[in-house]
């Protein structure tokens, strides 16, 4: 009899798994298909196995299987009952670590069929740098090609769906694609992603076999401080993000940003503001909204009021002046999807502050009002 105690205890009543002889399980059934896998999970870092022989002496009794140790601190917390679904949380996991895909490969020796693994990185208000590498030799696919442009790598398909080819995909938690690798992807590696968004790494092998495991990937990750500095309520100041340093080992790789920042501009009562935005880049001659853009939104002032999009400004559009609505608060949202070389800065200055009440002015005419202006100049520079 075989007993497994997931808590490390040895008494018979605590066994989480028990099988009595004779019990024979084969890797493949009569038709040659892989049979369902039985897996035993421990709830702690201990597992105790006890093999009790039958009373009669049988030389043909045996036990065969596979095992795996998983370091939750650096490799993420495994999902309950899932072999290769895990989550790494900046609040509870190691600040830096390494993991591989497919995860749990030693326990896949008797698995055959479509394999889907996913790993979730949660930044918790900070930032994430993720480096993707692979030791695979180049392998071409007749149905999928990896194509890398300025802002990300994509999987280009031919006559098939994405789930029908081996691939690795980087996604936001709401399903927005960040990058995709398939076919001969070795020319796109190493790939380095800087982001302040939660990221899902999705790994798919269309037909997994132990004899042909499929592509393997290694991920080096590190959590850091936020890319979006706070907007201080001060008469003047400057905001500039701090990107992770690109080391010598990264210079030969592709470095991408997927960053979103949002700031709220509070308008004091009785004042008006103007937003000045400036963008420039040596590598962009025409407008490029897909690489970097800033949007300005006026927030509704009542419980049922709707927000209103005032303007969207893109990299390569030079200078723009956006009049803001008096008495309304506004948000400035900036999205960066391009290489790490694309940076931005924000400068603001509050000028000519005066009374918050309206005054009658003779220069405005008999029926005219002249409002004192409190001007806020906010400059956004992208280089």
HUGI-V19432 format. One record per backbone hydrogen bond with DSSP energy under -0.5 kcal/mol. CO is the residue of the C=O (numbers start at 1). NH is the residue of the N-H. E is the energy in kcal/mol with one decimal. If there is no record, write none. Layout:
# HUGI-V19432
co=[CO,CO]
nh=[NH,NH]
e=[E,E]
This chain:
# HUGI-V19432
co=[1,2,3,4,4,4,5,5,6,11,12,17,19,23,27,29,33,37,48,50,50,51,56,58,70,71,72,73,76,77,79,84,84,85,86,87,87,88,89,89,95,97,99,101,102,104,105,106,108,113,115,117,118,119,120,120,121,121,122,123,127,128,129,130,131,132,132,133,143,145,145,147,147,152,153,154,154,155,156,161,162,166,167,168,169,170,170,171,172,176,179,181,183,185,186,190,191,192,193,194,195,198,199,200,200,201,201,202,203,204,205,208,209,212,217,218,219,219,220,221,222,224,227,230,232,235,237,239,241,245,247,247,248,250,253,254,254,255,256,258,259,261,263,263,264,265,265,266,268,271,273,274,274,275,275,277,279,281,288,288,291,291,292,293,294,295,296,296,297,298,302,308,308,311,313,314,315,318,320,321,322,325,329,330,331,331,332,333,334,335,336,338,339,341,343,344,345,346,347,348,349,349,351,359,361,362,365,368,369,370,373,375,375,376,376,377,377,378,379,379,380,381,382,383]
nh=[52,19,50,6,16,17,8,48,44,14,15,4,2,25,35,32,29,39,5,3,52,53,58,61,72,75,76,94,78,87,82,86,118,79,120,77,89,122,92,93,223,221,219,217,105,107,108,109,111,208,205,203,86,201,88,122,123,199,90,126,224,195,222,193,220,190,191,218,158,147,156,149,154,149,180,147,156,157,145,164,165,183,204,181,202,178,179,200,175,172,170,168,185,188,189,254,132,256,130,258,128,173,121,171,202,119,203,169,117,167,115,113,212,209,101,133,99,221,131,97,129,127,229,232,234,350,348,346,243,247,250,251,251,253,255,192,256,340,194,196,336,334,265,332,266,267,330,268,271,327,324,276,378,277,322,320,318,284,292,315,337,338,315,335,313,333,310,311,331,308,305,298,310,296,294,317,288,279,277,323,275,328,299,265,297,333,263,295,261,293,259,257,342,343,383,241,381,239,379,237,351,377,375,370,364,365,368,361,371,359,375,351,377,274,378,349,379,276,347,381,278,345,280,282]
e=[-3.4,-2.2,-3.0,-0.6,-2.5,-1.3,-1.0,-2.7,-0.6,-1.3,-1.1,-2.3,-2.9,-0.5,-2.4,-1.9,-2.9,-0.6,-3.2,-2.8,-0.6,-0.6,-0.6,-0.9,-1.0,-2.8,-1.0,-2.7,-0.6,-1.6,-2.1,-0.5,-1.2,-3.3,-2.1,-3.3,-0.5,-2.5,-1.0,-3.1,-3.0,-2.4,-3.0,-2.6,-0.8,-1.5,-1.9,-0.6,-1.7,-3.3,-2.5,-3.3,-1.9,-3.2,-3.3,-0.5,-0.5,-2.0,-2.6,-1.2,-2.0,-2.2,-1.6,-3.0,-2.1,-0.6,-1.9,-2.6,-2.1,-0.5,-3.4,-0.5,-3.2,-2.5,-1.3,-2.6,-0.6,-0.6,-1.9,-1.5,-1.6,-0.7,-2.5,-2.8,-3.2,-3.4,-1.6,-3.2,-2.1,-2.3,-3.0,-2.4,-1.4,-2.0,-1.2,-2.3,-3.0,-2.8,-2.5,-2.4,-2.9,-0.8,-3.1,-2.6,-0.7,-2.2,-0.5,-2.9,-2.8,-2.1,-2.5,-1.8,-1.0,-1.0,-2.2,-2.4,-1.9,-0.5,-2.8,-1.9,-2.5,-1.8,-0.8,-0.8,-1.8,-3.4,-1.9,-2.6,-0.6,-0.9,-1.1,-0.8,-0.6,-2.0,-0.6,-3.6,-0.5,-1.0,-2.5,-1.0,-2.9,-3.0,-0.5,-2.7,-0.7,-0.5,-2.1,-0.6,-1.3,-0.9,-1.9,-0.5,-0.5,-0.5,-3.1,-1.9,-0.6,-0.6,-1.4,-0.9,-3.8,-0.8,-2.0,-2.6,-3.7,-2.5,-2.6,-1.4,-2.4,-2.8,-0.9,-3.3,-0.6,-2.7,-3.3,-1.5,-2.7,-2.2,-2.7,-0.6,-2.4,-1.7,-2.9,-3.7,-2.4,-0.5,-2.2,-2.7,-2.8,-1.9,-2.3,-2.7,-1.7,-0.8,-2.0,-0.7,-3.9,-3.3,-5.1,-1.9,-0.6,-2.4,-1.5,-1.2,-1.1,-1.4,-1.0,-0.5,-0.5,-1.0,-0.6,-3.1,-0.6,-1.2,-0.6,-1.8,-0.5,-1.1,-3.5,-0.5,-2.4,-2.9,-3.1,-0.5]
